[in-house]
Amino acid sequence: MSNYTDFIKVGSSVRAGGGSNKYLRVGYVSVKNGTNASTLKCEMLGGWQGDTIDATDNVAKNTTTGYWTLSSDGTELKIENSGLSDYVRIAWGNMYLNDTGTEILFLIDHGGGDLRIRMRQTSNAAFHDITSLVDSGDIYFMVYYITGE
């Protein structure tokens, strides 16, 4: 079998209340240490109907670089709606590789059509500065999201 669509029969749209169809999408996101100090290198590869955002280096705190925005304290990474196919209605995900050596509680949600990623400490539930986390290793996760009007 060449890919999941060979054995999982999934339609291209999801019916969710009134209005037009909603679309289930899957993306694979990598977050790595940026070239410049205290920055990130982020990339999203499209899976099932997912969006692809080329690798973007030097995503700094309190700025938007390409389709990525990092909060001023480095605890929230956003994938901007302008880099996605449509307005995000719901999102969930899972981390599939954590090379940082730090235990992480991975959180993903949405707001204003954007995807928002945060990571908590397991010891006290405080949010991690993502730029500090990736100093010691990369983080990879899958994001599942439904878009539509």
N, C-alpha and C positions, 0 to 999 in steps of 0.2 A: 504494500500500500504506500502510495507516494505521500499522502498527508492525511490529516484527520477527516477531511471531507469525504474520503473514500469509505469510511465506515460509520460516520455520524451524520445522520440526515437532519440538517438544521436548515430552516428556511432563512431567507435573507432579511426578513423583517419580523418584528415582535409587535403584537397588538397590545396596547396598554392604554385603555381608556379612549376618550374621544380624540379627534384630530387625526393627523396623518400618522403613518407608520413610524415606529421607533426601530432603530437598528442596533443590534448587539454587535459589539466590536471587541477585539482583543489586541493588546499591545504588549511588547516586551521592552522593559525599560532598564537601562544600565546607568548607574551613577558612579562616577570615578573621580579621582583627584584631578583637578584642573592643572594646567601648565603653570599658571601663576599661583602664588601662595594664597591660601584661604578661598579658593574657587573650586567649582565643580566642572566636570565634563559629562554631559548628559546626552543620551540618545534613546530614541524610541523606534523599534522595528514593528511594522504592522504584522499582526497575526490574522485571525479571522476578521475580515473586513476592517481591520485596524489601520490606524494612521501611522505613517513613517515620518519621523523628524530626524534629519541627519545629525550626526554628532556635533554638539555645540560646546566648544571649549571656553573656559574662563567665565563661567556663570558666577557672578559675584553677588555678595549680599546687597540687598536693597536696590537691585537693578533687574531689568528685563533684558535678557540676551537671547536674540532669536525668539523662540516660542517658550522660553523658560524664565521663570521669575523666582528668585530666592529672597525670602524675607530678610529684614535688617538684622535679625539675630541668628539667621541661618537654620531655623527650625522648621520652616515650611518651604517646600519646593512646589511650584505650580507649573503645570503644563497649560499654557494659555489656550483659550478657546479658538483663537485665530489660527492655531496650528492643527486644529482638529476638524474633522469633516462637518460637524454640526454641534449644536448646543448639547452639553452633557446633562442628562436627566438623572442618572444614578450611576454609581461607581463602586467597585469593590476590587480586591486584589489579594495577592499573596507573594511573599518574598520566597524566591527559590534558591538564592545563593547569597550568603553573607560572609565575605572574606575579611571583615573588619576585626574579628576577634572579640567583639562586644555583643552581648545579648541585646536584641532589639525587639520591641513591639512595633510592628509595621501598621500604619494607619493610612487609609486612602479614602477620600470623600470628594465631593464636588461643590461648587458654588459659583454662580455667575457664568455657568457654562464651562468653567475651568476644571481640571483635575488637580487635586491638592494632596500632596504626600508629606507625611510627618512620621517621625520615629521617636518612640518613647524609651526611656531606660526601664529595665525590668525591676530594678531595686527600689525606685521611688516614683516612677511614672512621670518624671520630668522629661521634657522634650530634649532631644539631642540636637546639637549644632551639627548639621550634616557635613559641613566642610571639615570638621574635626574627625568625624567618623571615618571618612574616606581617606584620611591621611594614612591609615593602616591597612586598607583593603577596599575592594569594590563591592557594590551592592547591586543585585539583579532582582527584578520582580516582574510579575505579570499584572496587568491591569485589565479588568473587564469593565466595559462601560456601555451604557445605552444612550444613544443620541436620537434627536428628533425634535420636531417643533413642539 
